[in-house]
Amino acid sequence: MRFVSINPATGRRLRAYRTHTAAETEKILRRADAAFRDWREWSFEERGGYLRSVARVLRRRAPALVRLITAEMGKPLAQARAEIEKSALTCEYYASHGGRLLAPERPAGAPKNARVLFQPLGTLLAIMPWNFPVWQAVRAAAPALMAGNTFLLKHAPNVTGCAHAVAAVFAEAARRRAPAAVFQIALLPNEAIAAVIADPRIHAVTLTGSTGAGKKVAAAAGSAIKKGVFELGGSDAYLILEDADLDLAAEVCAASRLINSGQSCVCAKRFIVVASVRRDFERKFAARLAARRVGDPLDPKTDVGPLARRDLRDKLEAQVRASVRAGARLVFGGRALPGRGFFYAPTLLTGVKPGMPAYDEELFGPVASLISVPNEAAAIRVANDSVYGLGAAVFSRSLRRARAVAARIEAGAVFINDFVRSDPTLPFGGTKQSGYGRELGSFGIREFVNVKTVLG
């Protein structure tokens, strides 16, 4: 079997990659297991030195990595550069703080001779998506490696070139700083994943991707009694209250909806606006959405690139059409753009109601769904009226009010007067159908450890 990378800006094939055979996969697993038995004995200082080396290599290779990201999944250049820098900063964060985050503890009120240790589990299988092809891999790998685990990356097929490039970064950093096989890639077809999860040399699983994929992988991990962290789909609600700064809200909401060409689980997707300011917000928001430039992601002036695959564009177009048929009003956009590549016009839908895809489903692309509500209580109710619970934002000039609203929203993160994004220092993840477990921060590094009680 072969994985094929296609440039989404042109529709042209870039390269094909042969998947690993069963024999090659066996060798990869054997090497990962052997590396773990060595790596777990290394000190935090030594592991931190490795991660600092990864950060240096990422920055040195950034020009080539940026162009590869853009070629394989269509991300505009400036956003691809930011992805590399964020990945490097995450490595440095765990290199600096990982040892302290995993230091032995004595819980409050516990016997004086009790200690809790945080020890590595083994090899982590990471099933990662295409939309942030370097960042997603690094944000999973950095805490796992710092904790003493080894890491096996099964990347999305359409960014296999990025998978090889990330593996090359970790391999270069490993010279004299880590066992060579602490980070490996496995080019696995979907039908091979369950058997790898069941293999005793895999000790835990993490997946970032769709809710459907998460259910399948979580079932396989549960069947094998293996720990899992799942960061899944999202339909983030942004609440614009009647006392919001509408210019700020419109700018932040437009930026969040169109980041990564709208292809992020934590993008703003549903805009819930109190009716008294709905007309003014819609006007300001529409102007900012329409002003974003769509085009070649290699052009520094481009704000919005193509969708990553043709099938993703086709699905988005079908969701928009179904919503309009059900009564949503198309303000602008709502169409695939002519010419080569998988471009879709930035789109604004209003009059969005339950029963429409724009209300019920995740729209993974540059489409904004505006929902009018009578008051704050209704805004909270609509925000929570979703199977997803990844992120949300609240816009109000009153910080006290915004914090009170944030406390009532069912989501893993709520930002006030700003757009939701991950930060290496803070836990990141969702609730409901958006998954479970946390990445990043102190909670992320403790997901894949044995929390061991020692008394005596």
C-alpha positions in Angstrom: 0.0 0.0 0.0 1.1 3.6 -0.6 0.4 6.9 1.0 0.2 9.8 -1.5 0.9 13.4 -0.7 -1.0 15.9 -2.9 -0.4 19.7 -3.0 -3.9 21.1 -2.1 -3.1 24.4 -3.7 -2.6 22.8 -7.1 -4.1 19.4 -6.9 -0.9 17.9 -8.1 0.8 14.8 -6.7 3.9 15.5 -4.7 5.2 12.0 -3.8 4.1 8.5 -2.9 5.4 6.6 0.2 5.3 2.8 0.7 3.7 1.8 4.0 5.6 -0.4 6.4 5.2 -4.2 6.1 4.4 -6.4 9.1 8.1 -7.3 9.3 9.2 -3.7 9.3 6.6 -2.8 11.9 7.8 -5.7 14.1 11.4 -4.3 13.9 10.1 -0.8 14.8 8.3 -2.1 17.9 11.4 -4.1 18.9 13.6 -1.1 18.6 11.2 1.1 20.6 11.0 -1.4 23.4 14.8 -1.7 23.6 15.3 2.0 23.5 12.8 2.5 26.4 14.7 0.2 28.7 17.7 2.4 28.2 15.9 5.8 28.0 14.0 5.4 31.3 17.3 5.3 33.2 18.4 8.7 31.8 18.2 11.7 34.2 15.8 14.6 33.7 18.8 16.7 32.9 19.9 14.4 30.2 16.4 14.1 28.7 16.1 17.9 28.9 19.3 18.3 26.9 17.9 16.1 24.2 14.7 18.2 24.0 16.8 21.4 23.8 18.7 19.9 20.9 15.3 19.1 19.2 14.4 22.7 19.6 17.7 23.9 18.0 17.3 21.5 15.1 13.7 22.6 14.5 14.7 26.2 14.2 17.7 25.4 12.0 15.5 23.4 9.7 12.6 25.8 9.8 12.8 27.1 6.2 12.5 23.6 4.7 9.9 22.5 7.2 7.8 25.5 6.6 7.7 25.0 2.8 7.0 21.3 3.3 4.0 22.0 5.6 2.6 24.4 3.1 3.2 22.1 0.2 1.5 19.1 1.9 -1.5 20.6 3.6 -1.8 24.2 2.3 -1.0 26.2 5.5 0.0 29.9 4.7 3.7 30.5 5.2 3.4 32.7 8.3 1.3 30.2 10.1 3.7 27.4 9.2 6.6 29.4 10.7 4.6 30.0 13.9 3.9 26.2 14.1 7.7 25.5 14.1 8.5 28.1 16.7 5.7 26.9 19.0 7.0 23.4 18.7 10.5 24.5 19.6 9.2 26.5 22.6 7.3 23.4 23.8 10.5 21.3 23.8 12.2 24.0 25.8 9.4 24.3 28.3 9.5 20.6 29.2 13.3 20.6 29.1 13.2 23.4 31.8 10.3 22.3 33.9 9.7 18.5 33.3 11.9 17.4 36.2 10.1 19.6 38.6 6.7 18.6 37.3 7.5 14.9 37.8 9.4 15.3 41.1 8.3 12.8 43.9 5.5 14.2 46.1 4.1 13.6 49.6 0.3 14.3 49.3 -1.2 16.6 51.9 -2.2 14.7 55.0 -0.4 11.5 53.9 2.0 9.6 56.2 5.4 11.2 56.6 7.1 8.1 55.1 4.8 8.1 52.0 6.0 9.3 48.6 4.3 9.3 45.2 6.6 8.7 42.2 5.9 9.4 38.5 7.6 6.8 36.4 7.4 6.2 32.6 5.1 3.6 31.1 6.8 2.5 28.0 6.2 3.2 24.3 3.4 5.6 23.4 1.6 5.2 20.1 0.6 8.7 18.8 -2.0 8.9 16.0 -1.7 12.4 14.7 -3.7 14.6 12.2 -2.6 16.5 9.2 -3.7 20.0 10.1 -0.7 20.9 12.3 1.7 18.3 11.1 4.7 19.3 13.1 3.1 20.9 16.2 0.7 18.0 16.9 3.5 15.5 16.8 5.9 17.6 18.9 3.3 18.6 21.5 2.6 14.9 22.1 6.2 13.8 22.0 7.9 16.4 24.2 6.2 15.6 27.5 6.1 11.8 26.8 9.9 11.8 26.1 10.7 14.0 29.0 8.8 11.6 31.3 11.1 8.7 30.0 8.7 7.1 27.5 9.6 6.3 23.9 7.4 7.6 21.1 5.9 6.0 17.9 4.3 8.4 15.5 1.6 7.2 13.2 0.9 10.3 11.1 -1.9 11.2 8.7 -1.2 9.7 5.2 -1.4 13.0 3.4 1.4 14.5 5.4 3.8 11.6 5.3 6.6 13.9 4.1 6.2 15.9 7.2 6.3 12.7 9.3 9.7 11.8 7.8 10.9 15.4 8.3 9.9 15.4 12.0 11.5 12.0 12.5 14.7 13.4 10.9 14.7 16.3 13.4 14.5 14.0 16.4 17.1 11.6 14.9 19.6 14.4 14.4 19.0 15.7 18.0 19.4 12.1 19.3 23.0 11.9 18.3 25.0 11.4 21.5 21.9 12.8 23.4 19.4 9.9 23.3 19.0 6.3 22.1 18.3 6.5 18.3 14.9 4.8 18.5 13.3 7.0 21.2 11.3 8.6 18.4 10.2 6.6 15.3 7.5 6.8 12.7 5.3 3.9 11.6 3.6 4.2 8.2 0.6 2.1 9.0 -2.7 1.7 7.1 -5.8 2.1 9.3 -6.5 -1.6 9.4 -3.1 -2.3 11.0 -3.6 0.1 14.0 -5.6 -2.2 16.2 -3.0 -4.9 16.1 -0.2 -2.5 17.0 -2.3 -1.1 19.9 -2.8 -4.7 21.2 1.0 -5.4 21.0 2.4 -5.7 24.5 5.3 -3.3 23.6 2.8 -0.5 23.2 1.8 0.8 26.6 -0.5 3.8 25.8 -2.2 5.6 23.0 -2.9 9.2 22.2 -5.0 10.4 19.2 -5.8 13.9 17.9 -8.5 13.7 15.2 -12.2 13.3 14.5 -14.6 12.0 17.0 -15.3 9.0 14.8 -11.6 8.0 14.7 -11.3 8.6 18.4 -14.2 6.2 19.2 -12.5 3.4 17.2 -9.1 3.9 18.7 -10.4 4.3 22.2 -12.3 1.0 21.8 -9.1 -0.7 20.7 -7.2 0.8 23.6 -9.9 -0.1 26.1 -10.0 -3.7 24.8 -6.3 -3.9 25.5 -6.6 -2.1 28.9 -4.3 0.6 27.8 -4.3 4.3 28.8 -5.5 6.8 26.2 -5.7 10.5 25.7 -8.1 11.7 23.0 -8.3 15.2 21.6 -11.2 15.1 19.2 -13.6 17.3 17.2 -14.9 20.7 18.4 -17.6 23.2 17.5 -16.3 26.0 19.7 -18.9 28.6 20.7 -18.0 32.2 21.0 -20.5 34.2 23.0 -20.9 37.9 22.2 -22.8 39.6 25.1 -24.6 42.9 24.8 -21.8 44.8 26.6 -19.0 43.4 24.4 -16.5 45.6 22.6 -17.9 44.7 19.2 -14.8 45.8 17.2 -12.5 43.6 19.3 -15.0 40.7 19.2 -15.4 40.9 15.4 -11.6 41.0 14.8 -10.8 38.2 17.2 -13.7 36.0 15.9 -12.7 36.5 12.3 -9.1 35.6 13.1 -10.0 32.5 15.0 -12.5 31.3 12.4 -10.0 31.5 9.6 -6.7 30.4 11.3 -5.3 27.4 9.4 -7.9 28.1 6.7 -10.6 27.2 9.3 -9.1 23.7 9.8 -8.6 23.5 13.5 -10.6 21.6 16.1 -10.2 24.6 18.4 -11.2 27.3 15.8 -14.2 29.5 16.6 -17.1 27.9 14.7 -20.5 29.0 16.3 -20.9 32.7 17.0 -23.7 33.2 19.6 -24.8 36.8 19.7 -27.2 38.5 22.0 -30.0 40.0 19.7 -29.6 43.6 20.8 -26.1 43.7 19.2 -26.5 41.1 16.6 -27.0 43.5 13.6 -23.9 45.6 14.5 -21.7 42.6 15.2 -22.8 40.8 12.0 -21.8 43.9 10.0 -18.4 44.3 11.6 -17.7 40.5 11.6 -18.8 40.1 7.9 -16.5 42.9 6.9 -13.5 41.3 8.6 -14.2 37.9 7.2 -14.6 39.2 3.7 -11.4 41.2 3.9 -9.2 38.1 4.4 -7.3 37.3 1.2 -7.7 33.7 -0.2 -4.9 32.5 -2.4 -1.6 30.7 -2.9 -0.3 29.7 0.6 3.2 30.4 -0.7 2.3 34.1 -1.2 3.1 36.0 2.0 0.0 38.2 1.5 -2.3 35.2 1.7 -4.5 34.8 4.8 -6.5 31.8 3.8 -5.2 28.8 1.9 -6.9 25.7 0.4 -8.5 22.9 2.3 -6.1 20.1 2.8 -8.0 17.5 0.6 -10.7 17.5 -2.0 -13.0 15.3 0.0 -12.8 17.7 2.9 -13.8 20.5 0.7 -16.7 18.5 -0.8 -18.0 17.6 2.7 -17.9 21.2 3.8 -19.7 22.3 0.7 -22.4 19.7 1.3 -22.8 20.8 4.9 -23.3 24.4 3.9 -25.8 23.5 1.2 -27.8 21.4 3.6 -27.9 24.2 6.1 -29.1 26.7 3.5 -31.8 24.2 2.4 -32.9 24.0 6.0 -33.3 27.8 6.3 -30.0 29.3 7.1 -29.2 32.6 5.2 -26.1 32.7 3.1 -24.6 36.2 3.6 -21.6 35.5 1.4 -19.4 32.7 0.2 -20.8 29.2 0.2 -18.9 27.8 -2.7 -15.8 26.1 -3.9 -13.5 28.5 -5.8 -12.8 27.7 -9.4 -9.4 26.6 -10.7 -6.9 24.2 -9.4 -6.6 23.2 -5.8 -9.1 22.7 -3.0 -10.1 26.3 -2.2 -13.4 27.2 -0.5 -14.6 30.8 -0.1 -14.8 32.3 3.4 -18.5 32.0 4.3 -21.0 33.5 6.7 -24.3 31.8 7.6 -26.9 33.5 9.7 -30.3 32.3 11.0 -28.6 29.1 12.1 -30.9 26.8 14.0 -30.9 23.3 15.6 -31.2 20.5 13.0 -28.9 22.2 10.5 -25.3 20.9 10.0 -24.1 24.4 10.7 -25.6 24.1 14.2 -25.2 20.4 15.0 -21.9 19.4 13.3 -18.3 20.5 13.2 -17.6 22.6 10.0 -14.0 22.1 9.3 -13.2 25.0 7.0 -13.7 28.7 6.6 -17.4 28.8 7.4 -18.9 30.9 10.3 -22.3 30.1 11.8 -24.0 33.0 13.5 -26.8 32.3 16.0 -28.9 35.0 17.5 -30.2 34.6 21.1 -32.3 36.9 23.3 -30.0 37.1 26.4 -27.0 35.8 28.3 -28.9 32.8 29.7 -29.9 31.7 26.2 -26.4 32.2 25.0 -25.1 29.8 27.7 -27.8 27.3 26.9 -27.0 27.3 23.1 -23.3 27.1 23.8 -23.8 23.9 25.8 -26.3 22.5 23.3 -23.6 20.6 21.5 -22.1 17.1 21.6 -18.7 18.9 21.6 -16.9 20.6 24.5 -13.4 21.6 23.4 -13.1 25.3 23.7 -15.2 28.5 24.0 -14.8 32.3 24.3 -16.8 35.0 26.0 -16.8 38.7 25.0 -17.9 41.2 27.6 -16.5 44.5 29.0 -17.1 43.1 32.5 -14.4 40.6 33.6 -16.5 39.5 36.6 -19.5 38.8 34.3 -17.4 37.0 31.7 -15.8 34.8 34.3 -19.2 33.8 35.7 -20.4 32.9 32.2 -17.2 31.0 31.6 -17.7 28.8 34.7 -21.1 27.7 33.2 -19.8 26.6 29.8 -19.2 22.9 29.2 -15.7 23.0 27.6 -12.1 22.2 28.3 -11.0 25.8 27.9 -12.8 29.2 27.9 -11.0 32.4 26.9 -12.2 35.9 27.7 -12.1 38.5 25.0 -9.6 36.4 23.1 -9.5 33.4 20.9 -8.8 29.8 22.1 -5.4 28.4 21.5 -3.1 25.9 23.2 -0.2 26.9 25.4 2.7 24.6 26.5 2.2 25.7 30.1 -1.5 25.0 30.3 -3.7 21.8 30.1 -5.4 21.4 26.8 -8.3 19.0 26.0 -12.0 18.7 25.9 -15.1 17.1 27.4 -18.2 15.3 25.9 -17.5 14.1 22.3 -14.4 16.3 22.2 -12.5 13.6 24.1 -10.8 13.1 27.4 -7.4 13.4 29.0 -5.2 16.4 28.7 -2.1 17.5 26.8 0.5 20.1 27.8 1.3 21.7 31.1 1.7 19.7 34.3 -1.4 17.6 33.6 -0.2 16.6 30.1 3.2 15.3 31.3 1.5 13.2 34.0 -0.9 11.4 31.6 1.5 8.8 30.5 3.3 7.9 33.8 2.8 5.2 36.4 1.7 7.1 39.5 3.3 4.9 42.1 2.8 5.0 45.9 5.8 4.1 48.0 5.4 3.8 51.7 8.3 3.2 54.1 
